[in-house]
Structures are given as C-alpha cells and as structure tokens.
Amino acid sequence: MCHNEKNTAEIRCHPCPTCIFCGARGTFIYKKLVDRIFGSPGEWNLKRCTNIECGAIWIDPQPKSEDIIKAYHGYHTHNNYDKINKTAKTRLYHYIKKQYWAYQYGYFNGLHSLWRKIIGLAILLHPIKKAWLDQKVMYLPAKPNGKLLDIGCGSGKGIELMRDLGWSVEGIDFDENAVRVARSKGLQVHCGTLDEKKYPNDYFDAITMCQVFEHLYEPVDLLRQCYHILKPNGNLIIVTPNSDSLTHRVFKSNWRGLEPPRHLNIMSMKSMKQVVLDVGFNISSITSYVSSSHVLRSSYALKRGMTFDKGKATFNLVQFVILELITLINSTISLLNRSMGDELAVIATK
C-alpha cells in the first residue's frame, strides 16, 4: 500500500514490477504484510521472480529511499549494547571462542596448543556453534593490519571484534545514530554511501556485508564498486537470508527473513551466485547454514502473534527447549541439503 506524498508520517513508495537482477516479472506470493517486529508503518506486498534460474523475492511497491530511515527506528543492529559482565561463565565462553578462532583461522599469533586443537575439533563437531563462530569473523583468516571495510556496520559491534583480532577496520552506514554509537567506541565509521566515499581502486584486503545485501536499493552497483576497491585476490564476504530456507518453506509469510519493509530483495542461492559471478568475482564458496535458533524462534513468534520488544519475543522454558531441539534438526537437514539453511554465506575473491 503506497502512501500519499504529503503524509510524512508514513513511508512513501514506488512501483517495482520486475526483478532488478534478471529483469523478469514476478508473481505475488504475499500481500499486505506489516512490520510486526519493529512497528514501522505501511502494508507491503512481496513478489517472487518467475525466472527459475533466479527466484529472488522483492517488495513491490518498494519504500522510497528518502523514507526508508523511518523503518529503522529502534532497529537491533543500530543501537548501543551493554558490556557483558565478566562472570566465570562468560570468561570460559570467551576462552572457547578464542581457541576455535586460533585453531580454524590463525588468530592470536596462530599458537596451536593442545587445548586449542581439542576445542577447535570439538567445535567442528557442533554445526550450529561452528556456523555462529565462523560468521562472527566473517570467514576471514588472520591478516595482521589487513584493511577491512564493513558495509552497513550499524553500531560497529562486528568491526570492533575484527579490530581486536588485528584487522585495520573501517565501517560505513547510512544511519547517523548508529554511526555516532560506533564512533564512541573509537571506530573509524563513515555516515553515507560507499559511492560518496570514493575509495581508490585496489585499496581493501576484505569487504564484508553481514545481513546488509537484502537492505540495498542498488545491490549490483554496490558489488561493482566493491570489485574496484578490493585488492587483487581480496575477499568479499556476504551473509544474507536464504529465500529457499526450510524455515521459510514452513512458516511462509511469518518467516523472519522477510522483514518488510527493510528487506527489499531476498536472495536464493541461484540468484546470489549468478549476481556475484556477473560482476566478475570468483566464488570460493557459497552455502547456507543455521547459526542459531533466532530465525526459527522469531518465525514461531510471528506465527503465534506474540509481542516483540526491541526485536525479540519472550518464550517460556518449554517453548525454548522445543525450539532449540527443532533448530538442531533444521541444522542437520541443512547439512544434508546445503541450499536449505536459514542464511546464505558467499565467499568471493577478485
């Protein structure tokens, strides 16, 4: 539902009848969806591309870029977060993460003690935890002082970790409030678009986009810019919702990955692979995975009509345990069928 141009309290929109990736027309799969997670205004229709080699999903009509900021008030990645109290439990958890990243990615000077090998191998046998820890470092092996750009960095939690792991980090985001929070942590974060920064060619060793691609108005143009500013053999890492996920197939319009109106384009593995290749990248790996019960829990809460507070729903103990067990089953299925996980992870090189 488009809103009148004069109604500044609402989000204005414009028609988007065809797929921006392949040009094919789409068929409506959901209509009149509302934002039940963060409460932004409007009703939204979603289409799926009719090209079987694509299958991307998009919003039609789409919010105007001038108004989309209204959909991000209170958004979870754009707020500050409290420092975790250093209890014995959290210290142990931090120690385990550190050992795994040292074992798998060569961080912390690559020292491989016996404990690091034991913990590293143990994590490899736990697919959900492994996927979560891999995503935290965006699949990047250690590169001391390597230049990393995080596009859509939000409040900077991700690049703060990468800085602590030895990378020379920069971030960019369109939200002034999120940028202000990131800068308060001493991070070099720019407000605006990648095009406005005008980085030189062959500048970064790695560029990351975690849960950002689906928010972009011109994702192909952005990928082309990334290609130019990456060094030869530099890494592009993209993490984005998977439109073909088992969770989407089960929960349909209640799937957490839809998230109208913030998610403008939602990719399948086929569409993601083709777009990245068309820009000129080489794909080292493209797969899907389950890294937590978050998507399942949120989808379940949407289906049940539960209330969200700051993007989260509250569950009783029985619900929580059952959903965790189902997540484990979902993870096992995604290991058997690599196209059915909750999220897509693309590792590409220039």
C-alpha positions as CSV (number, residue, x, y, z in Angstrom):
1,M,0.0,0.0,0.0
2,C,1.6,3.3,-1.1
3,H,1.0,6.4,1.0
4,N,0.3,9.9,-0.1
5,E,3.4,12.0,-0.9
6,K,2.2,14.6,1.7
7,N,1.9,12.1,4.5
8,T,5.4,12.5,6.0
9,A,4.4,10.3,9.0
10,E,4.2,7.3,6.6
11,I,6.6,5.6,4.3
12,R,6.1,6.6,0.6
13,C,6.8,4.0,-2.0
14,H,7.2,3.4,-5.8
15,P,6.4,0.5,-8.1
16,C,9.0,-2.2,-8.7
17,P,7.3,-4.6,-11.1
18,T,10.4,-6.5,-12.4
19,C,13.4,-8.3,-10.8
20,I,16.4,-6.0,-10.6
21,F,18.8,-8.9,-11.1
22,C,17.5,-10.6,-14.2
23,G,14.7,-8.3,-15.5
24,A,11.9,-11.0,-15.3
25,R,8.5,-10.2,-14.0
26,G,7.3,-11.6,-10.7
27,T,4.2,-13.1,-9.2
28,F,2.8,-12.0,-5.8
29,I,3.4,-14.6,-3.1
30,Y,2.4,-12.4,0.0
31,K,0.2,-9.4,0.2
32,K,-0.5,-6.7,2.9
33,L,2.3,-7.7,5.3
34,V,3.0,-5.4,8.1
35,D,6.1,-4.9,10.3
36,R,5.2,-6.8,13.4
37,I,8.8,-6.7,14.8
38,F,9.7,-3.0,14.9
39,G,6.4,-1.4,14.1
40,S,7.2,0.7,11.1
41,P,4.2,2.0,9.1
42,G,2.7,0.6,5.9
43,E,1.5,-2.6,4.3
44,W,3.8,-4.5,1.9
45,N,3.4,-7.0,-1.0
46,L,6.2,-9.4,-2.0
47,K,6.9,-11.0,-5.3
48,R,9.0,-13.9,-6.4
49,C,10.9,-13.8,-9.7
50,T,9.4,-16.1,-12.3
51,N,12.8,-16.9,-13.8
52,I,13.6,-20.4,-12.4
53,E,17.4,-19.6,-12.7
54,C,16.8,-16.6,-10.3
55,G,14.0,-16.9,-7.8
56,A,14.7,-13.7,-5.9
57,I,12.0,-12.2,-3.8
58,W,11.3,-8.4,-3.6
59,I,8.9,-5.9,-2.3
60,D,6.5,-4.3,-4.8
61,P,5.9,-1.4,-4.4
62,Q,9.1,-0.6,-2.5
63,P,9.7,2.2,0.0
64,K,11.3,5.3,-1.3
65,S,14.9,5.6,-0.3
66,E,14.2,9.1,1.2
67,D,11.8,7.5,3.7
68,I,13.3,4.1,4.5
69,I,15.1,5.5,7.6
70,K,11.7,5.5,9.2
71,A,11.8,1.7,9.2
72,Y,15.0,1.6,11.3
73,H,13.9,3.4,14.5
74,G,14.9,1.0,17.3
75,Y,16.5,-1.5,14.8
76,H,18.6,-4.0,16.8
77,T,21.9,-3.5,14.9
78,H,21.7,0.2,15.2
79,N,21.7,0.6,19.0
80,N,24.3,0.6,21.6
81,Y,24.7,-2.6,23.7
82,D,25.8,-3.2,27.2
83,K,29.1,-4.7,28.0
84,I,28.8,-8.3,29.2
85,N,29.7,-8.8,32.8
86,K,32.9,-10.9,33.1
87,T,31.5,-13.8,35.0
88,A,33.3,-17.1,35.2
89,K,30.8,-18.4,32.6
90,T,31.4,-15.6,30.1
91,R,35.2,-15.8,30.6
92,L,35.0,-19.5,29.8
93,Y,32.9,-18.9,26.7
94,H,35.3,-16.2,25.5
95,Y,38.2,-18.6,26.1
96,I,36.5,-21.3,23.9
97,K,35.8,-18.8,21.1
98,K,39.4,-17.6,21.2
99,Q,40.7,-21.2,20.9
100,Y,38.4,-22.0,18.0
101,W,39.4,-18.9,16.1
102,A,43.1,-19.6,16.7
103,Y,42.7,-23.2,15.5
104,Q,40.4,-22.5,12.5
105,Y,41.6,-19.1,11.3
106,G,45.0,-18.5,12.8
107,Y,44.2,-15.6,15.1
108,F,46.2,-14.9,18.3
109,N,49.5,-15.5,16.5
110,G,48.4,-18.9,15.4
111,L,49.6,-20.6,18.5
112,H,48.2,-24.1,18.5
113,S,48.4,-25.5,21.9
114,L,46.8,-28.9,22.8
115,W,43.7,-27.2,24.2
116,R,43.2,-25.2,21.0
117,K,43.3,-28.3,18.9
118,I,40.9,-30.1,21.3
119,I,38.5,-27.2,21.4
120,G,38.8,-26.5,17.7
121,L,38.0,-30.1,16.8
122,A,35.1,-30.2,19.3
123,I,33.5,-27.0,17.7
124,L,33.8,-28.6,14.3
125,L,31.5,-31.4,15.5
126,H,28.9,-28.8,16.6
127,P,27.5,-27.4,13.3
128,I,25.3,-24.6,14.9
129,K,28.1,-23.3,17.1
130,K,30.6,-23.6,14.3
131,A,28.4,-21.6,11.9
132,W,27.9,-18.9,14.5
133,L,31.6,-18.6,15.3
134,D,32.5,-18.6,11.6
135,Q,30.1,-15.8,10.9
136,K,31.4,-13.7,13.7
137,V,34.8,-13.4,12.0
138,M,33.1,-13.4,8.5
139,Y,35.1,-16.5,7.4
140,L,38.3,-14.4,7.3
141,P,41.6,-15.9,8.2
142,A,44.0,-13.8,10.3
143,K,45.7,-10.9,8.4
144,P,47.5,-8.6,10.8
145,N,46.8,-5.0,9.8
146,G,44.9,-6.1,6.7
147,K,42.4,-3.4,5.6
148,L,38.8,-4.4,6.1
149,L,35.7,-2.4,5.2
150,D,32.3,-3.4,6.7
151,I,29.4,-2.1,4.7
152,G,26.3,-1.5,6.8
153,C,28.3,-1.8,10.0
154,G,25.5,-0.5,12.3
155,S,26.8,0.4,15.7
156,G,30.1,-1.3,15.0
157,K,29.9,-4.5,17.1
158,G,31.2,-6.6,14.2
159,I,34.2,-4.5,13.3
160,E,35.1,-3.9,16.9
161,L,35.7,-7.6,17.2
162,M,37.7,-7.7,13.9
163,R,39.8,-4.7,15.2
164,D,40.6,-6.7,18.3
165,L,41.6,-9.6,16.1
166,G,44.2,-7.5,14.4
167,W,42.5,-6.0,11.3
168,S,42.7,-2.3,10.4
169,V,39.0,-1.7,10.1
170,E,36.6,0.9,8.6
171,G,32.8,0.9,8.5
172,I,30.1,2.7,6.6
173,D,26.4,3.1,7.4
174,F,23.6,5.4,6.4
175,D,22.1,5.8,10.0
176,E,23.6,8.8,11.8
177,N,22.6,7.4,15.2
178,A,24.3,4.1,14.6
179,V,27.5,5.9,13.3
180,R,27.5,8.0,16.4
181,V,27.5,4.9,18.6
182,A,30.2,3.2,16.6
183,R,32.4,6.3,16.7
184,S,32.0,6.4,20.5
185,K,33.9,3.1,20.6
186,G,36.9,4.7,18.8
187,L,36.0,3.1,15.4
188,Q,36.5,4.7,12.1
189,V,33.0,4.7,10.7
190,H,31.6,6.9,7.9
191,C,28.0,8.1,7.5
192,G,26.7,7.8,4.0
193,T,27.1,5.6,1.0
194,L,30.1,3.7,-0.5
195,D,29.9,5.8,-3.7
196,E,30.2,9.0,-1.6
197,K,33.5,7.8,0.0
198,K,35.3,7.4,-3.4
199,Y,37.9,4.9,-2.1
200,P,40.8,4.3,-4.5
201,N,41.0,1.1,-6.5
202,D,42.8,-1.9,-5.0
203,Y,42.5,-0.5,-1.5
204,F,41.0,-3.1,0.8
205,D,42.0,-6.7,1.6
206,A,38.5,-7.6,2.6
207,I,35.0,-6.2,2.3
208,T,32.2,-7.7,4.4
209,M,28.4,-7.3,4.3
210,C,26.6,-9.2,7.1
211,Q,22.8,-9.0,6.8
212,V,23.1,-6.0,4.6
213,F,22.6,-7.1,1.0
214,E,18.9,-7.6,1.5
215,H,18.6,-3.9,2.5
216,L,20.2,-2.4,-0.6
217,Y,18.4,-0.5,-3.3
218,E,21.2,-0.9,-5.9
219,P,23.0,-4.1,-4.8
220,V,24.6,-4.8,-8.2
221,D,26.1,-1.3,-8.4
222,L,27.4,-1.7,-4.9
223,L,29.1,-5.1,-5.8
224,R,30.7,-3.4,-8.8
225,Q,32.1,-0.7,-6.5
226,C,33.4,-3.4,-4.2
227,Y,35.1,-5.1,-7.0
228,H,37.1,-2.0,-7.9
229,I,38.2,-1.1,-4.4
230,L,39.2,-4.6,-3.4
231,K,42.9,-5.6,-3.9
232,P,43.6,-8.4,-6.3
233,N,42.8,-11.7,-4.5
234,G,40.9,-9.7,-1.9
235,N,37.9,-11.3,-0.2
236,L,34.3,-10.3,-0.5
237,I,32.1,-11.9,2.2
238,I,28.3,-11.6,2.0
239,V,25.8,-13.1,4.6
240,T,22.1,-12.7,3.7
241,P,18.8,-14.5,4.3
242,N,18.1,-17.6,2.2
243,S,14.8,-17.4,0.4
244,D,14.8,-21.2,-0.2
245,S,15.4,-22.0,3.5
246,L,13.4,-24.7,5.2
247,T,12.2,-22.2,7.8
248,H,10.7,-20.1,5.0
249,R,9.0,-23.1,3.5
250,V,7.4,-24.0,6.8
251,F,6.4,-20.5,8.1
252,K,5.8,-18.8,4.7
253,S,4.6,-15.2,5.4
254,N,5.6,-15.5,9.0
255,W,9.2,-16.2,8.1
256,R,11.6,-13.9,10.0
257,G,13.7,-13.4,6.9
258,L,11.0,-11.4,5.0
259,E,11.1,-8.5,7.4
260,P,9.1,-5.9,5.4
261,P,9.8,-3.1,4.6
262,R,13.5,-3.3,5.5
263,H,14.3,-6.4,3.3
264,L,14.0,-5.1,-0.2
265,N,15.4,-8.1,-2.0
266,I,15.8,-11.6,-0.6
267,M,18.1,-14.0,-2.5
268,S,18.1,-17.7,-3.4
269,M,21.4,-19.5,-3.8
270,K,21.0,-19.5,-7.6
271,S,20.3,-15.7,-7.8
272,M,23.1,-14.9,-5.4
273,K,25.6,-17.0,-7.2
274,Q,24.7,-15.5,-10.6
275,V,24.8,-11.9,-9.5
276,V,28.3,-12.3,-7.9
277,L,29.7,-14.0,-11.0
278,D,28.2,-11.5,-13.3
279,V,30.0,-8.7,-11.6
280,G,33.3,-10.5,-12.2
281,F,34.1,-12.1,-8.8
282,N,35.3,-15.7,-8.5
283,I,33.3,-17.7,-5.9
284,S,35.3,-19.7,-3.5
285,S,32.3,-20.9,-1.6
286,I,28.5,-20.4,-1.4
287,T,26.4,-22.3,1.0
288,S,23.6,-22.0,3.5
289,Y,23.6,-22.8,7.2
290,V,21.8,-22.5,10.6
291,S,23.8,-20.5,13.1
292,S,21.3,-20.2,15.9
293,S,17.6,-20.6,16.8
294,H,16.9,-16.9,16.3
295,V,15.2,-17.2,12.9
296,L,13.1,-20.1,14.0
297,R,12.1,-18.5,17.3
298,S,11.2,-15.2,15.6
299,S,9.2,-17.0,12.9
300,Y,7.3,-19.1,15.5
301,A,6.6,-15.9,17.5
302,L,5.2,-14.2,14.3
303,K,3.0,-17.2,13.5
304,R,1.6,-17.2,17.1
305,G,1.1,-13.4,17.1
306,M,3.4,-12.9,20.0
307,T,4.6,-9.4,21.0
308,F,8.1,-8.3,20.2
309,D,10.2,-6.0,22.4
310,K,13.2,-4.4,20.8
311,G,13.1,-7.1,18.1
312,K,12.8,-10.0,20.4
313,A,10.0,-12.2,21.7
314,T,9.9,-13.9,25.1
315,F,9.4,-17.7,25.4
316,N,8.7,-19.9,28.4
317,L,11.1,-22.8,29.2
318,V,9.2,-25.5,27.4
319,Q,8.9,-23.4,24.2
320,F,12.6,-22.5,24.3
321,V,13.7,-26.1,24.7
322,I,11.5,-27.4,21.9
323,L,12.6,-24.7,19.5
324,E,16.2,-25.4,20.3
325,L,15.7,-29.1,19.5
326,I,13.9,-28.2,16.3
327,T,16.8,-25.9,15.4
328,L,19.2,-28.8,15.8
329,I,17.1,-30.9,13.4
330,N,17.0,-27.9,11.0
331,S,20.7,-27.6,11.1
332,T,21.1,-31.3,10.4
333,I,18.8,-31.1,7.4
334,S,20.8,-28.1,6.1
335,L,24.0,-30.1,6.3
336,L,22.4,-32.8,4.1
337,N,20.9,-30.2,1.7
338,R,23.2,-27.2,1.5
339,S,20.5,-25.0,-0.1
340,M,18.0,-25.1,2.9
341,G,19.8,-23.3,5.7
342,D,18.5,-20.0,7.2
343,E,21.3,-17.8,5.8
344,L,23.5,-17.7,2.7
345,A,27.2,-17.2,3.0
346,V,29.2,-16.2,-0.1
347,I,33.0,-16.1,-0.1
348,A,34.2,-14.5,-3.3
349,T,37.6,-13.2,-4.5
350,K,38.6,-10.6,-7.0
